[in-house]
């Protein structure tokens, strides 16, 4: 319960929602413990994996010639298996290997032979003779002889000699001074390895991520000394680097580059619109009609958006059938490039809010509009976040919440640790910041009913074993390509509207603090998001969901290459990394094919947003202590993003602060609908009055949407103006009269 005068909170889940909740709570004096079931990634993490879907995935790459036979020219990474600290024990008086030692060395030799990411191995021999520690490295001692025996064995097993180095290290580690001679007679290894950074999907930070940036600026970056937390004066916000443009690559026309930087003159806007006309092949009528729809949305009140637009698809709101065939295709498919949504199936309020924010970002005058990180996500963000929270006495545990059980009038959690032990930790409050699937399992296993519990139980999470899972989820998973030379498209993100699988990408190392080099095994890296797993490739006639890993890699790269000019020389990828959350079958008809996606994306189907639990500003503490957080909860952000996860964690904390009658500041909450075009605010107020009177939007009342057609159709224009025209007195020239209301 309470720790002295500090209120205790258990946070279940170390994704962005859970870390945000822990951060906001500890900064307000709460005692916080975070429980995360994901094991730590080798090399990158300690105690447990933090960051959820956004964390960096690590892989090893097989050496050329070790890949299985097949048509693919690329090698795949495989998950890193942590070998721990391999040790070969010796008899105190001997330098000979026994059967157990040979088994350990065989496993190590296999790793070294197969994977080029392991560069060097230091073989360290230890011995029992007291006082030898002062003469480390002597070649006439038994510890050196043991290291040499291990080296010879590894070389016979096929490991190249230049990857092995031996040293004699003497008496042993300081913690072993009281051990027996036999316990100090061993050889261990210092393995120098370059991991290959992969990810679920690339990081994209638009300027309207107000919650995420507010948190980042409060995560200090400390010095490299792991034993003490000394701030450097920098924060994680400094690790977000501006991108300057967004590329749009087509298959049948030249690429188009949109600036994503502050616009300083109207001429830039005019030039941008003209270039867009010429490059994208859209008609002036298409663009004018769509601009009017955006104007209508930007001048709509929040009440109309909630009461009307949430029940409309984005396709119906913009009247998708009225555009040219080419424009129709891009209206429906463009949302899938970033969030696995389609205009025909996604609600207009979600899509409209994001469209307005992205449109406004270059006009706000901020230096950073779109951004990405200056290193792999865990290194640039989560590593610093974890260190800061630990420095603030947040306790991290590698354990999973399975259910809540009733105990003495309260509900307490049941937690299973990695070793199988089961505990029931007690706290004043419990923040359940798990994936929607995990949260649903906890609620069902607990038998909790009412309010958010019922909403979570009713969540339709579809079938994650299908290419089109249905329900309120869809697939959006990434693949990364690695090159022997640097590769850039544009200094920013690139979308591929013609790609059958809804692709978008970014060449990341151009933004990283430490460029890649030969010591990494690659120079260039392109990270690609696959937004449509159930569309058929025009070449392979297969969906991504019905393709092997190599087939997915080859086809995604083919679709990207199809948008590049034939005279542009770009290397072929050496190897690739596919999102490790995609599980592949090993037997039966699905052998080698995707079987399940462990991290599908919650999307907003038309008319279903109200089914989500929670309400922005009104999250509830249930059963005396339980509150939920996550991207499946209702938020102002609405879209399943890092921003929504952060916002939801803040709402959960505010619910606890309300229950505690907390006297200090609550978490900042930013509703994007309060950060739109200020000059149009009075028109929004007009629409609010019209909505309350049960009247349509003034754009509909004035029939403004007909203007794009009328400009190019004089007959229709004359027909529309006929009731307002009359013969002028004394002549035949028409005059304008106002029709009676």
PyMOL commands that set and color helices and strands:
alter all, ss='L'
color gray80, all
select helices_A, chain A and resi 16-26+52-54+99-114+132-135+142-156+161-163+174-176+182-184+210-216+236-239+266-280+284-298+302-307+309-311+314-317+320-322+325-333+336-339+348-361+377-391+436-446+451-457+509-511+518-520+544-546+549-561+588-590+609-611+642-659+672-674+678-692+698-701+704-711+714-724
alter helices_A, ss='H'
color red, helices_A
select strands_A, chain A and resi 8-12+31-35+56-61+75-79+87-89+118-125+164-168+186-193+196-199+205-206+220-222+231-235+240-243+245-248+256-259+370-373+395-397+399-407+410-417+422-423+429-432+473-474+477-483+493-496+503-507+524-530+575-578+582-584+594-597+601-602+626-628+725-727+734-736
alter strands_A, ss='S'
color yellow, strands_A
deselect
rebuild
show_as cartoon
